[in-house]
């Protein structure tokens, strides 16, 4: 295929199939992972485990998911995304299948973390990385829609899991997911393709050592760790804070759902917003809004204001995530984007480790939630400040936060 023919396919109907693959991959992988909260109590009851032991299913899987993304991205660059996504689909199915038959806690950890964690990384990172190269004019809209699948899956899968567990029990529900999830993910493998611009433009793929010696990559990475530490703290502790202030269990849990739903809106808003502002400027702005929104949580703790916080925080967090691939493309290009994106998202794994842990320490030392909210505000603000030295590769004159 000639370069001109390849160029004609960008922003085409075929390109939007790649967006559908990334959307579906994010919905299934994040949906399965984030539905684990529904499995927590029945698993703890059956294995006679405490909450910490049962919740380790999620913690270990989340860490594997984010850390293995670096390998999944590199493998996708080397062998193409279709093979890696197909392997990931099979891994998710096998992991859920063997978890359903686990009779020892350690075997459950191994099956679930290796299957859902490794498999989820193999389906999500390659499909998202493949999107950018298929678009020029509509790249921002495409990336926003592609990343919106995460939020949709987080909203749709937990109630489905709850309904199935109520009727079938957690083991049979795992078996249902073990067939449903890979069936959908094999569709993603069929739809995905290598980044068009990577084939058309060529260019050297970045190496790990090159990325971590890049000033821009290090700054973006550290900022992501700090801001995402505050994000994971919010997901973990916001419902408990609301409960401590007299909110019912369902209403408290709805705050996290509100963040997820607002995050979808933020991802979809990235298209038109990204067409007006440079991606880096929007990335900076959303980090600042996330940090400042903690003032609502700190000074206006009533449930109504916490809902306002959840909406503002969710929209800015969703837009920030949608802007990330565009920022990485601006700095490091499309060739090797799987490697770049996968390596970068290991920052989320670090944030998932340190954010809730340090926030919990602040709660223990202070005897309340004030210290934890101040910690989140400080981390968010530091994450924004870290970005200030960066300048966009294109449209620098339009960066209002430089």
Secondary structure, DSSP 8 states (H G I E B T S, - for coil): --HHHHHHHTTSHHHHHHHHHHHHHHHHHHHHHHTHHHHHHHHHHHHT--HHHHHHHHHHHHHHHHHHHHHHHHHHHHH-HHHHHHHHHHHHHHHHHHHHT--SHHHHHHHHIIIIIIHHHHHHHHHHHHHHTT-STTHHHHHHHHHHHHHHHHHHHHHHHHHHHHHH-HHHHHHHHHHHHHHHHHHHHHH----HHHHHH------HHHHHT-HHHHHHHHHHHHHHHHHHHHHHHHHHHHHHTT--HHHHHHHHHHHHHHHHHHHHHHHHHHHHS-HHHHHHHHHHHHHHHHHHHHH--SHHHHHHHHHHHHHHHHHHHHHHHHHHHHHH-STTHHHHHHHHTHHHHHHHHHHHHHHHHHHHHHTSSHHHHHHHHHHHHHHHHHHTT---SS-GGG-TT-
